[in-house]
Amino acid sequence: MLLKPYRFRSDPHYVKDNNRQLEMALTLEIVTRTRRFEALLRGRASAEHDCPLLARAEWLVAPTLGAIVPNWLLLIPRDPVLNFRVWAELHGRRPVGLLQDVRLHLGLRANEIIWFEHGPFSTGTLIGCGLDHAHIHILIRPCFSFEAFTKKARSLSDLEWAANENYDAYRTLAVERSYLIAGSGDATIIAQDVESTGSQFFRRVVGALADVGDAWDYRRYPHVHYVGQTIRTFRSLESVAGRGC
């Protein structure tokens, strides 16, 4: 596997020193053991949630099962990597730039979305939510603020959370550690070495804010009714933005 440098890394030896670790833990062969997004990525969709709403050469956006609130999207890289920190290392690009692309495509302001990622370091962990393929969750105009989201995340964990500027958020993450990251507007919160939180941590945060009890688990509660609503919202925003309104 050829690794491209993460362009805003200040240490020129960083990628070289981490090549072996990246190749061992995050190669395509290891990650592709999990096939959750296969139909979506291969264009073989048999359900609404496996149909991309926005497709680019390196990534795509689709609705998702298990949406606790309406208008919930996933941003998924075509490369089967474990997390977007590694994707950034391989492509030399900021994941926040992809989020900006989606937001501008829909004509949304930066503070009109909340996004988050569970970043596992290795396959088969609870942090990877059983998927082991990178994906960023995007909530469009949720019914709660990012301030409330942040407060709830802190109250539901014993992690050491750090605040960061959105633009450089992924720059601070180490590739050899698990992480949780969430952001909205110019604000971002980050925690590392997060195995103690278990599975679907940010989904539990959203579930608490939306007061849905234990219905945050996507395996038990697919919330199929929100898929169609999310698609309609996406196409409506897309149409308005396309007209320049």
C-alpha positions in Angstrom: 0.0 0.0 0.0 1.4 3.4 -0.9 0.7 6.1 1.6 0.5 9.8 0.8 1.6 12.3 3.4 -1.0 14.2 5.3 -0.1 17.5 3.8 -0.5 19.7 6.9 1.6 17.4 9.1 4.7 19.4 10.2 6.9 16.3 10.8 8.1 15.0 7.4 9.0 11.6 9.0 5.6 11.1 10.5 4.1 9.0 7.7 7.3 7.1 7.0 7.6 6.1 10.7 3.9 4.9 10.7 3.8 3.1 7.4 4.2 -0.4 8.9 1.6 0.2 11.6 -0.9 1.6 9.1 -0.3 -1.3 6.7 -0.7 -3.9 9.5 -3.8 -2.6 11.1 -5.7 -0.8 8.3 -5.1 -2.5 5.0 -7.9 -3.2 2.6 -7.6 -6.9 3.1 -8.3 -6.6 6.8 -11.1 -4.1 6.6 -13.0 -5.7 3.8 -13.9 -8.6 6.0 -16.9 -6.5 6.9 -19.3 -5.8 4.0 -22.1 -3.6 5.5 -21.6 -0.9 2.8 -20.9 -3.3 -0.1 -24.2 -2.9 -1.9 -24.1 0.9 -1.5 -20.5 1.2 -2.7 -20.9 -1.2 -5.6 -24.2 0.3 -6.8 -26.2 -2.8 -6.1 -28.8 -1.3 -3.9 -31.9 -3.2 -3.1 -33.2 -0.7 -0.4 -33.6 3.0 -0.1 -30.9 3.3 2.6 -28.4 1.7 0.2 -28.9 4.4 -2.5 -26.4 7.2 -2.6 -27.8 10.8 -2.5 -24.5 12.4 -3.4 -21.6 10.7 -5.1 -18.0 11.9 -5.6 -14.9 10.0 -6.9 -13.6 9.2 -3.4 -16.8 9.2 -1.2 -20.6 9.3 -1.2 -23.5 10.3 1.0 -26.5 8.1 1.8 -29.4 7.9 4.3 -29.0 5.4 7.1 -30.9 2.8 9.0 -31.1 3.4 12.7 -31.7 7.2 12.4 -32.9 8.2 15.8 -34.0 11.6 14.5 -35.0 12.5 10.9 -32.5 13.9 8.3 -29.6 11.7 9.3 -26.9 11.0 6.7 -23.7 9.0 6.4 -20.6 10.2 4.6 -18.7 7.1 3.5 -15.3 6.8 1.8 -15.0 4.4 -1.2 -11.7 3.2 0.2 -12.4 0.6 2.9 -10.4 2.2 5.7 -11.3 1.9 9.4 -11.6 5.6 10.2 -11.4 9.1 8.6 -8.1 9.9 10.4 -6.5 7.1 8.3 -8.4 8.3 5.2 -6.9 11.7 5.7 -3.4 10.2 6.1 -3.8 8.2 2.9 -5.3 11.0 0.8 -3.6 14.1 2.2 -7.0 15.8 2.7 -9.1 17.1 5.5 -12.3 15.2 6.2 -13.8 18.5 7.3 -13.5 19.6 3.7 -15.8 16.8 2.6 -18.3 17.9 5.1 -18.1 21.4 3.8 -18.8 20.0 0.3 -21.9 18.2 1.4 -23.1 21.3 3.4 -22.6 23.7 0.5 -24.3 21.3 -1.9 -27.4 21.5 0.3 -27.1 25.3 0.9 -26.7 24.9 4.6 -24.7 27.1 7.0 -21.9 25.5 9.0 -23.9 25.5 12.3 -27.0 23.8 10.6 -25.3 20.4 10.8 -23.9 18.3 13.6 -21.5 15.6 12.6 -19.6 12.9 14.5 -17.5 9.8 14.0 -16.6 6.8 16.1 -12.9 6.1 15.2 -11.7 2.6 16.0 -8.0 1.7 15.8 -8.4 -2.0 15.1 -11.1 -4.2 13.6 -13.6 -6.1 15.7 -14.0 -3.5 18.5 -17.1 -2.0 20.0 -16.0 1.4 18.8 -16.3 0.3 15.2 -20.0 -0.5 15.8 -19.7 -3.8 14.1 -19.0 -2.1 10.7 -15.2 -1.6 10.5 -15.6 0.8 7.6 -15.2 4.5 8.2 -18.3 6.7 8.1 -19.2 10.1 9.5 -22.7 10.7 10.7 -24.3 14.0 9.6 -27.5 15.4 11.3 -29.2 18.1 9.3 -30.9 20.8 11.5 -31.3 18.5 14.5 -33.7 19.5 17.3 -30.9 20.2 19.7 -27.8 22.5 19.7 -24.2 21.4 19.5 -23.8 22.9 23.0 -26.4 20.5 24.3 -24.8 17.7 22.4 -21.4 18.5 23.9 -22.8 18.8 27.4 -24.6 15.4 27.1 -21.4 13.7 25.7 -19.4 14.9 28.7 -22.1 13.8 31.2 -22.4 10.3 29.7 -18.7 9.5 29.8 -15.6 9.8 32.0 -13.4 10.8 29.0 -11.1 13.8 28.8 -12.7 15.9 26.0 -10.7 18.5 24.2 -12.1 21.4 22.2 -10.6 22.2 18.9 -11.1 24.3 15.8 -13.2 22.5 13.2 -10.9 23.1 10.3 -7.9 21.3 11.9 -9.8 18.8 14.0 -8.4 15.6 12.5 -4.9 17.0 12.6 -4.7 16.5 16.3 -5.6 12.8 16.3 -3.0 10.0 16.5 -3.5 7.2 14.0 -2.5 4.6 16.5 -5.3 5.5 19.0 -9.1 5.1 19.0 -11.1 8.3 19.1 -14.5 10.1 19.2 -14.9 13.3 17.3 -17.9 15.6 16.8 -18.4 19.1 15.4 -20.7 21.8 14.2 -19.8 25.3 12.9 -16.4 26.2 14.1 -16.5 24.0 17.2 -15.2 20.4 17.6 -14.8 18.0 20.6 -12.4 15.2 20.6 -11.5 12.3 22.9 -8.9 9.5 22.4 -8.5 6.0 23.8 -12.2 5.7 24.1 -12.8 1.9 24.4 -14.4 2.4 27.8 -17.5 4.0 26.2 -18.6 0.8 24.4 -20.6 0.7 21.2 -22.5 3.6 19.5 -21.6 6.2 22.1 -22.7 9.3 20.1 -25.9 7.5 19.1 -26.6 7.2 22.8 -26.0 10.9 23.2 -28.5 11.6 20.4 -30.9 9.2 21.9 -30.7 10.9 25.3 -31.3 14.3 23.7 -34.2 13.0 21.7 -35.6 11.2 24.7 -36.1 7.9 22.9 -35.1 5.6 25.8 -33.1 2.6 24.6 -34.1 3.0 20.9 -30.6 4.3 20.0 -29.3 0.8 19.0 -29.5 0.6 15.2 -29.4 -3.2 15.4 -32.7 -3.4 17.3 -34.3 -0.2 16.1 -33.8 0.5 12.4 -36.2 3.5 12.3 -37.0 2.8 8.7 -39.7 5.5 8.6 -37.0 8.2 8.8 -35.2 7.0 5.6 -37.8 8.4 3.2 -38.1 11.6 5.1 -34.3 12.1 5.0 -34.3 11.5 1.2 -37.1 14.1 0.7 -35.3 16.6 2.9 -32.0 16.1 1.0 -33.6 16.5 -2.4 -35.6 19.5 -1.4 -32.5 21.3 0.0 -30.5 20.2 -3.0 -33.2 21.7 -5.4 -33.4 25.0 -3.5 -29.6 25.3 -3.4 -29.4 24.5 -7.1 -31.7 27.3 -8.0 -29.5 29.7 -5.9 -32.4 30.6 -3.6 
